[in-house]
Amino acid sequence: MAIRNIAILGAGNGGCAAAADLTLRGYQVRLYTRSAATLQPIQDRGGIEIVEAGKQQFATPYLVTCEIAQAVAGADLIIVAAPSVAHDFLGGKLAGLLNEEQILLMNPGHTGGSLHMAQVLRSSGFKARLRICETVTLTYICRLVGPARVEIYRRTSHLRCAAFPGKDTSELVGAVAELYPNVVPARNVMETGLANINAIMHPAGMVGNAGWIEKTAGDFYFYREGITPAIANVIAAVDRERIRIVESLGLPPVSFVEIFFQAGLTSESARASGSVYQATQESAPNRTIRSPGKLDHRYVNEDVGFGLVPMAEIGRLVGAETPVIDALITLASEMNRVSYRQEGLTLEKMGLSKISLESFKKLLQEGF
């Protein structure tokens, strides 16, 4: 199918970048968020300014709205560019609006995002064929740098994308590749979900820099200054545990540094070294990104609750121990006084509470 009409759910960094870029490329874009305050700067300016490689352009999407039904009606592709904490809400709303011809792209899927969305849709009464896929990370490395002004530092390269169920990957990734030629097919949504760069990296950086974040309100460069050799060692330990889970599922054991490099986020020399510390130090797209100003931030709430928690849960399912991941979940929970193990993405919320390893592998390919 030819994609012409696109709904984008979420008007944060990635959603605004996608809305501006795809509008300028000739697609009819409807941008949705439930927050009127978030849309106000876009409405005030009449669109979104996009800055990339020193070039400034201005895009006026076909529609910006707080009404999700208006956004998705007639859309060929629905891009979910909202934080994973919003998936429950969005799934509940979409259940009565989606049809089986529409493609749902989780951009990104985080860890278990497609499984979670599928479960929410099913439990909310959606009974048609679901055409859903997810990317490993955002299609753009970007930040909102002013009111209705987004800067793209880099477009993510070699971006793995998989469908749920996996048997639909060829069809759906082929459709998404019309918009984003840099997507490459992955075997299933565990290959994408367990390559969640943010979950591997951000929790260790936030927990390790908690004092500095609180003292300075984030007045430092998160990757260049915050990822010290010691914190890089913790990230490497998380990565080793993640790879054990990946191997238990029979998937390719690709290291964090290799994933980081393939996404276009670090240098060839860092890739050759295999060093997490060198990879973050030589990450040109992330070099000027500053730290969050507080611990109550998506680098913790999302990347622990919907990144590390499902990794640990899937580790339990496959029989892989995750002591460092568990420790970061515990420390983050105590620091923010949030029970991420309960509020985060559990096996039950992904529809996996009573499944065996072999049944899980089959489910990834064949679906519910």
C-alpha positions as CSV (number, residue, x, y, z in Angstrom):
1,M,0.0,0.0,0.0
2,A,1.1,3.6,-0.7
3,I,1.3,5.7,2.5
4,R,0.1,9.2,2.0
5,N,-1.8,10.1,5.2
6,I,0.0,9.9,8.5
7,A,-1.1,10.3,12.1
8,I,1.6,11.1,14.7
9,L,0.6,10.5,18.3
10,G,2.9,12.5,20.6
11,A,4.2,16.0,20.1
12,G,7.5,15.7,21.9
13,N,11.0,15.7,20.4
14,G,10.4,12.7,18.0
15,G,6.8,13.6,17.2
16,C,7.6,17.2,16.2
17,A,10.6,16.1,14.2
18,A,8.5,13.5,12.3
19,A,5.6,15.9,11.8
20,A,7.8,18.6,10.3
21,D,10.0,16.3,8.3
22,L,7.2,14.3,6.8
23,T,5.1,17.4,6.1
24,L,8.0,18.9,4.1
25,R,8.4,15.6,2.2
26,G,4.8,15.9,0.9
27,Y,2.8,13.7,3.3
28,Q,-0.5,14.7,4.9
29,V,0.4,14.8,8.6
30,R,-2.0,15.0,11.5
31,L,-0.2,15.6,14.8
32,Y,-2.0,14.6,18.0
33,T,-1.3,15.1,21.7
34,R,-3.8,15.1,24.5
35,S,-2.1,18.3,26.0
36,A,-3.5,21.5,24.7
37,A,-0.6,23.3,26.3
38,T,1.9,21.2,24.3
39,L,0.1,22.1,21.1
40,Q,-0.2,25.9,21.9
41,P,3.2,26.9,20.7
42,I,2.7,25.1,17.4
43,Q,-0.7,26.7,16.9
44,D,0.7,30.1,17.9
45,R,3.5,29.8,15.2
46,G,1.3,28.1,12.6
47,G,3.6,25.1,12.4
48,I,7.0,23.7,13.4
49,E,10.4,25.1,12.6
50,I,12.9,22.4,11.8
51,V,16.7,22.8,11.9
52,E,19.1,20.3,10.4
53,A,22.7,20.6,9.3
54,G,22.4,24.4,9.7
55,K,19.4,24.6,7.4
56,Q,16.1,26.1,8.8
57,Q,12.7,25.2,7.3
58,F,9.2,25.7,8.4
59,A,6.5,23.1,8.2
60,T,2.7,23.4,8.5
61,P,1.1,20.0,9.2
62,Y,-2.3,19.4,7.8
63,L,-3.8,19.2,11.3
64,V,-2.7,19.6,14.9
65,T,-5.3,18.4,17.3
66,C,-6.1,17.2,20.8
67,E,-8.8,14.9,19.3
68,I,-7.3,11.5,18.6
69,A,-10.3,10.4,16.4
70,Q,-9.6,13.4,14.1
71,A,-5.9,12.4,13.9
72,V,-6.3,8.7,13.0
73,A,-9.4,8.9,10.8
74,G,-8.3,7.9,7.3
75,A,-4.6,7.6,8.2
76,D,-2.6,4.9,6.3
77,L,0.1,4.9,9.0
78,I,-0.2,5.8,12.7
79,I,3.1,6.6,14.3
80,V,3.2,6.3,18.1
81,A,6.0,8.7,19.2
82,A,4.7,9.1,22.7
83,P,6.5,7.9,25.9
84,S,5.8,4.3,26.7
85,V,4.0,5.4,29.9
86,A,1.3,6.7,27.5
87,H,0.7,3.3,25.8
88,D,-2.1,2.3,28.1
89,F,-4.0,5.5,27.4
90,L,-3.4,5.4,23.7
91,G,-4.2,1.8,23.3
92,G,-7.5,2.2,25.1
93,K,-8.4,5.1,22.8
94,L,-7.2,3.4,19.6
95,A,-9.2,0.2,20.2
96,G,-12.4,1.8,19.0
97,L,-10.8,3.7,16.1
98,L,-8.3,1.4,14.3
99,N,-9.1,-0.7,11.3
100,E,-7.2,-3.7,10.0
101,E,-5.8,-1.7,7.0
102,Q,-4.0,0.8,9.1
103,I,-0.4,0.2,10.2
104,L,0.7,1.1,13.7
105,L,4.4,2.0,14.1
106,M,5.8,2.2,17.6
107,N,8.6,4.7,17.2
108,P,10.3,3.5,19.2
109,G,8.9,0.3,20.7
110,H,11.1,0.6,23.8
111,T,11.2,-2.9,25.5
112,G,8.0,-4.9,24.9
113,G,6.1,-2.0,23.5
114,S,4.4,-3.8,20.7
115,L,3.5,-6.7,23.0
116,H,2.1,-4.2,25.5
117,M,0.1,-2.3,22.9
118,A,-1.3,-5.5,21.4
119,Q,-2.4,-6.6,24.9
120,V,-4.0,-3.3,25.7
121,L,-5.9,-3.2,22.4
122,R,-7.1,-6.8,22.9
123,S,-8.3,-6.2,26.4
124,S,-10.0,-3.0,25.2
125,G,-12.1,-4.9,22.7
126,F,-10.1,-4.6,19.4
127,K,-10.7,-7.9,17.5
128,A,-9.6,-7.1,14.0
129,R,-6.2,-8.1,12.5
130,L,-3.5,-5.9,14.1
131,R,-0.8,-4.6,11.9
132,I,1.9,-3.3,14.3
133,C,5.6,-2.9,14.1
134,E,8.3,-1.1,16.1
135,T,11.8,0.4,15.8
136,V,14.7,0.1,18.2
137,T,14.9,3.8,18.8
138,L,13.6,7.1,17.4
139,T,14.1,7.7,13.7
140,Y,15.6,11.1,14.5
141,I,18.2,12.1,17.1
142,C,16.6,15.4,18.0
143,R,15.5,17.8,20.7
144,L,13.0,20.6,20.9
145,V,15.2,23.7,21.4
146,G,12.5,26.3,21.5
147,P,8.8,26.8,21.1
148,A,7.7,24.8,18.1
149,R,11.3,24.5,17.1
150,V,13.1,21.1,16.7
151,E,16.7,20.5,15.9
152,I,17.7,17.2,14.2
153,Y,21.2,16.2,15.0
154,R,21.2,13.0,13.0
155,R,18.8,10.6,11.4
156,T,19.2,7.1,12.9
157,S,21.0,4.7,10.5
158,H,20.6,0.9,10.3
159,L,17.4,1.2,12.3
160,R,16.1,-2.3,13.1
161,C,12.4,-2.7,12.8
162,A,10.2,-5.7,13.4
163,A,6.5,-6.6,13.4
164,F,4.4,-8.4,15.9
165,P,3.9,-11.1,14.9
166,G,7.2,-11.6,13.2
167,K,5.6,-13.2,10.2
168,D,4.4,-9.7,9.2
169,T,7.8,-8.1,9.3
170,S,8.6,-8.2,5.6
171,E,5.3,-6.6,4.7
172,L,5.3,-3.9,7.4
173,V,8.9,-3.0,7.3
174,G,8.7,-2.7,3.5
175,A,5.9,-0.2,4.0
176,V,7.7,1.8,6.6
177,A,10.9,1.9,4.4
178,E,9.0,4.1,2.0
179,L,9.3,6.8,4.6
180,Y,12.5,5.8,6.3
181,P,14.9,4.0,4.0
182,N,17.3,3.4,6.9
183,V,15.1,0.8,8.5
184,V,16.3,-2.8,8.3
185,P,14.2,-5.9,9.2
186,A,14.8,-7.6,12.6
187,R,13.7,-11.2,13.4
188,N,11.1,-10.2,16.0
189,V,10.1,-7.6,18.5
190,M,12.5,-9.0,21.1
191,E,15.4,-8.4,18.8
192,T,14.3,-4.7,18.7
193,G,13.0,-4.4,22.2
194,L,16.1,-5.9,23.9
195,A,18.3,-3.5,21.9
196,N,16.8,-0.6,23.7
197,I,19.7,1.8,23.8
198,N,18.1,4.2,26.3
199,A,17.3,1.4,28.8
200,I,20.9,0.1,28.6
201,M,22.5,3.5,29.2
202,H,20.2,6.1,30.9
203,P,19.4,4.4,34.2
204,A,23.1,3.9,35.1
205,G,23.8,7.5,34.1
206,M,20.9,8.8,36.2
207,V,21.5,6.8,39.3
208,G,25.3,7.3,39.1
209,N,24.9,11.1,38.7
210,A,22.0,11.5,41.1
211,G,23.8,13.9,43.4
212,W,25.2,16.0,40.6
213,I,21.8,16.2,38.9
214,E,20.1,17.4,42.2
215,K,22.9,19.8,43.0
216,T,23.2,21.5,39.6
217,A,19.7,20.9,38.2
218,G,21.4,19.1,35.3
219,D,24.0,21.7,34.5
220,F,26.3,19.3,32.7
221,Y,26.5,17.3,29.5
222,F,24.9,14.0,30.2
223,Y,26.8,11.7,27.8
224,R,30.2,13.6,27.5
225,E,30.6,14.4,31.2
226,G,28.1,12.2,33.0
227,I,29.2,8.8,31.6
228,T,32.5,8.4,33.4
229,P,34.6,5.3,33.3
230,A,33.0,3.9,36.4
231,I,29.4,4.5,35.1
232,A,30.4,3.1,31.7
233,N,31.4,-0.1,33.6
234,V,27.9,-0.4,35.0
235,I,26.4,0.1,31.6
236,A,28.7,-2.7,30.3
237,A,27.5,-4.9,33.1
238,V,23.8,-4.2,32.1
239,D,24.7,-5.0,28.6
240,R,26.2,-8.4,29.5
241,E,23.0,-9.3,31.3
242,R,20.9,-8.2,28.4
243,I,23.0,-10.3,26.0
244,R,22.4,-13.4,28.1
245,I,18.6,-12.8,27.7
246,V,19.1,-12.3,24.0
247,E,21.0,-15.5,23.6
248,S,18.4,-17.4,25.6
249,L,15.9,-16.4,22.9
250,G,18.2,-17.6,20.1
251,L,18.7,-14.0,18.8
252,P,22.0,-12.4,17.5
253,P,24.0,-11.2,20.6
254,V,24.8,-7.7,19.3
255,S,26.7,-5.5,21.9
256,F,25.6,-2.1,23.0
257,V,28.7,-0.5,21.4
258,E,27.8,-2.2,18.1
259,I,24.1,-1.1,18.3
260,F,25.3,2.4,19.2
261,F,27.6,2.5,16.2
262,Q,25.0,1.0,13.8
263,A,22.6,3.8,14.8
264,G,25.2,6.3,13.7
265,L,25.9,7.5,17.3
266,T,29.6,6.8,17.7
267,S,32.9,6.5,15.8
268,E,34.5,3.6,14.0
269,S,37.4,3.7,16.4
270,A,35.0,3.4,19.4
271,R,33.3,0.4,17.7
272,A,36.7,-1.3,17.2
273,S,37.6,-0.7,20.9
274,G,34.4,-2.2,22.2
275,S,34.6,0.3,25.0
276,V,31.3,1.8,26.3
277,Y,33.2,4.8,27.7
278,Q,34.9,5.5,24.4
279,A,31.6,5.1,22.5
280,T,29.9,7.7,24.7
281,Q,32.8,10.1,24.6
282,E,33.0,9.9,20.8
283,S,29.2,10.3,20.2
284,A,29.1,13.4,18.1
285,P,25.2,13.5,17.9
286,N,24.9,13.4,21.8
287,R,27.9,15.6,22.5
288,T,25.8,18.8,23.3
289,I,22.8,17.1,25.0
290,R,22.6,18.3,28.6
291,S,21.5,16.3,31.6
292,P,17.9,16.2,32.8
293,G,17.4,18.7,35.5
294,K,15.7,16.3,37.9
295,L,15.5,12.6,38.7
296,D,11.7,12.6,38.0
297,H,12.4,12.3,34.3
298,R,11.8,9.8,31.4
299,Y,15.4,8.7,31.6
300,V,14.3,7.0,34.9
301,N,10.5,6.7,34.7
302,E,10.5,5.3,31.2
303,D,13.9,3.7,30.9
304,V,13.7,1.9,34.2
305,G,9.9,1.2,34.4
306,F,9.5,0.4,30.7
307,G,13.0,-0.5,29.8
308,L,14.9,-2.3,32.6
309,V,11.8,-3.8,34.3
310,P,10.6,-5.7,31.2
311,M,14.2,-6.8,30.6
312,A,14.3,-8.3,34.1
313,E,10.9,-9.8,33.7
314,I,11.9,-11.4,30.4
315,G,15.1,-12.5,32.0
316,R,13.0,-14.3,34.6
317,L,11.0,-16.0,31.9
318,V,14.0,-17.3,30.0
319,G,16.0,-18.2,33.2
320,A,18.7,-15.5,32.9
321,E,19.9,-13.7,36.1
322,T,20.0,-9.9,36.1
323,P,21.6,-8.7,39.3
324,V,22.9,-5.4,38.1
325,I,19.6,-4.6,36.3
326,D,17.7,-5.5,39.4
327,A,20.0,-3.3,41.5
328,L,19.4,-0.3,39.3
329,I,15.6,-0.9,39.4
330,T,15.8,-1.0,43.2
331,L,18.0,2.1,43.5
332,A,15.9,4.1,41.1
333,S,12.7,3.1,42.9
334,E,14.1,4.2,46.3
335,M,15.4,7.5,44.9
336,N,12.1,8.5,43.3
337,R,9.9,6.6,45.8
338,V,8.2,4.8,43.0
339,S,7.7,1.1,42.8
340,Y,8.9,0.6,39.2
341,R,8.5,-3.2,39.5
342,Q,4.8,-2.7,40.1
343,E,4.1,0.3,38.0
344,G,6.4,-0.6,35.1
345,L,5.9,-3.1,32.2
346,T,5.5,-6.5,33.7
347,L,5.0,-9.9,32.0
348,E,1.3,-9.7,32.9
349,K,0.9,-6.3,31.2
350,M,2.5,-7.8,28.0
351,G,0.2,-10.7,28.1
352,L,3.0,-13.1,29.0
353,S,2.3,-14.0,32.7
354,K,1.7,-17.8,32.2
355,I,3.8,-18.6,29.1
356,S,6.7,-21.0,28.7
357,L,9.9,-20.1,26.9
358,E,9.1,-22.2,23.9
359,S,5.5,-20.8,23.7
360,F,7.0,-17.3,23.9
361,K,9.3,-18.0,21.0
362,K,6.3,-19.2,18.9
363,L,4.2,-16.3,20.0
364,L,6.8,-13.8,18.8
365,Q,6.5,-15.3,15.3
366,E,2.9,-16.3,15.1
367,G,1.1,-13.8,17.4
368,F,-1.6,-14.4,20.1
